[in-house]
Amino acid sequence: MGKTRTRRWVRTYSQVVPGASGRVLVVDDNKVIRQLIRVNLELEGFEVVTAADGAECLDVVHHVRPDVVTLDVVMPRLDGLRTAARLRADPRTRNLPLAIVSACTQYEVESGLDVGVDAFLAKPFEPAELVRLVRQLMERRGSGGGGSGGSGSVASGASGAGAGGDGGDAGSSFHGAFGAEEAERAERAERAGRTGH
């Protein structure tokens, strides 16, 4: 008979990176999207920690101590909106800047504002938009104005995400927004097993 391999569980959060611009916890159930976001933020000097869903985010957030959390909405176990609500309910994470990175439908934006999400970015998006949004949230947190949600929301995204856009042109793809080279690099890294970073 064939050999059986036991897969070792690997934590998705990384070690402290000296000199990083800040730490971002990226929460998305899609491995390729997580990798694309991670690669683009790391290229800009951020330390990036990933989680595959809201439950994993809540498991690691106190160990990781991120400066910003990005959340997809539709995820197994615990979706992004319920994760945001739990982060806001916890005194230790109440003021943590939260951004929804999703289709940003009108429902997602309204529900996100209700639970205290600070910013929205519609998929697909340009890497520069993501970096700009993360920097804005970090600057706001650094100046003492971050993480309260609601009225101070940053609207961003390819189709006016804060205004209930549908997330962009139906013909656009997430890979197209990031570029073929970044998508290929992320997929190669995924296959090599380095996604647990």
Residue pairs with C-beta under 8 A, 6 or more apart in sequence:
10 196
11 60
11 196
12 49
12 50
12 51
12 52
12 56
12 60
12 195
12 196
12 197
13 25
13 49
13 50
13 51
13 60
13 63
13 64
14 47
14 48
14 49
14 197
16 47
17 47
19 45
20 45
20 46
20 47
21 44
21 45
21 46
21 47
21 138
22 46
22 47
22 67
22 68
22 134
22 138
23 46
23 47
23 48
23 49
23 64
23 65
23 66
23 67
23 68
24 41
24 46
24 47
24 48
24 49
24 66
24 67
24 68
24 69
24 70
24 134
25 49
25 50
25 51
25 57
25 60
25 61
25 64
25 66
25 68
25 69
25 70
26 34
26 37
26 38
26 41
26 48
26 49
26 50
26 51
26 70
27 50
27 51
27 52
27 53
27 54
27 56
27 57
27 69
27 70
27 71
27 72
27 75
27 80
27 83
28 34
28 37
28 50
28 52
28 70
28 71
28 72
28 75
28 101
29 52
29 53
29 72
29 74
29 75
29 76
30 72
31 52
31 190
31 195
32 174
32 175
32 183
32 186
32 187
32 190
33 72
33 123
33 174
34 50
34 52
34 195
35 186
35 187
35 189
35 190
35 195
36 174
36 175
36 178
36 182
36 183
36 186
37 48
37 70
37 101
37 130
38 48
38 50
38 197
39 182
39 185
39 186
39 189
40 127
40 130
40 131
40 178
40 182
41 48
41 130
41 131
41 134
42 48
44 131
46 134
48 197
49 60
49 64
49 66
50 195
50 196
50 197
51 57
51 59
51 60
52 75
53 75
53 76
53 77
53 78
54 71
54 75
54 77
54 78
54 79
54 80
54 82
54 83
54 86
55 77
55 78
56 77
57 69
57 71
57 78
57 83
57 87
58 78
58 83
58 86
58 87
61 69
61 87
61 93
61 96
62 92
62 93
66 96
67 97
67 137
67 138
67 141
68 96
68 97
68 98
68 99
68 134
68 137
68 138
68 141
69 87
69 96
69 97
69 98
69 99
70 98
70 99
70 100
70 101
70 121
70 134
71 80
71 83
71 84
71 98
71 99
71 100
71 101
71 102
71 117
72 80
72 100
72 101
72 102
73 79
73 80
73 81
73 100
73 102
73 103
73 108
74 80
74 102
78 86
80 100
80 102
81 100
81 108
81 111
81 112
81 115
81 117
84 98
84 100
84 112
84 115
84 116
84 117
85 115
85 116
87 93
87 94
87 96
87 98
88 94
88 98
88 115
88 116
88 149
94 147
95 141
95 146
95 147
95 148
96 141
96 146
96 147
97 118
97 119
97 137
97 138
97 140
97 141
97 146
97 147
98 116
98 117
98 118
98 119
98 147
98 149
99 117
99 118
99 119
99 120
99 121
99 133
99 134
99 137
99 154
100 108
100 109
100 112
100 117
100 119
100 120
100 121
101 120
101 121
101 123
101 125
101 130
102 108
102 120
102 122
102 123
102 167
103 122
103 123
103 166
103 167
104 120
104 121
104 122
104 123
104 157
104 159
104 161
104 162
104 164
104 165
104 167
105 164
105 166
105 167
106 164
108 120
109 120
109 161
109 162
109 163
109 164
110 164
112 120
113 149
113 150
113 153
115 149
116 148
116 149
116 150
117 149
117 153
118 137
118 140
118 146
118 147
118 148
118 149
118 152
118 153
118 154
119 133
119 136
119 137
119 153
119 154
119 155
119 156
120 153
120 154
120 155
120 156
120 157
120 161
120 162
121 129
121 130
121 133
121 156
121 157
121 161
122 156
122 157
122 158
122 159
122 160
122 161
122 165
122 166
122 167
122 168
123 157
123 167
123 168
123 174
123 177
124 158
124 167
124 168
124 172
124 173
124 174
124 176
124 177
124 178
125 156
125 157
125 158
125 168
125 177
126 158
126 177
127 177
127 178
127 179
127 182
129 156
129 157
129 158
132 156
133 154
133 156
136 154
137 146
137 154
138 146
140 146
140 147
140 152
141 147
145 152
153 162
154 162
155 161
155 162
155 163
156 162
157 165
157 167
157 168
158 165
158 167
158 168
158 169
158 172
158 177
159 165
159 166
159 167
159 168
159 169
161 167
168 177
175 183
178 186
189 195
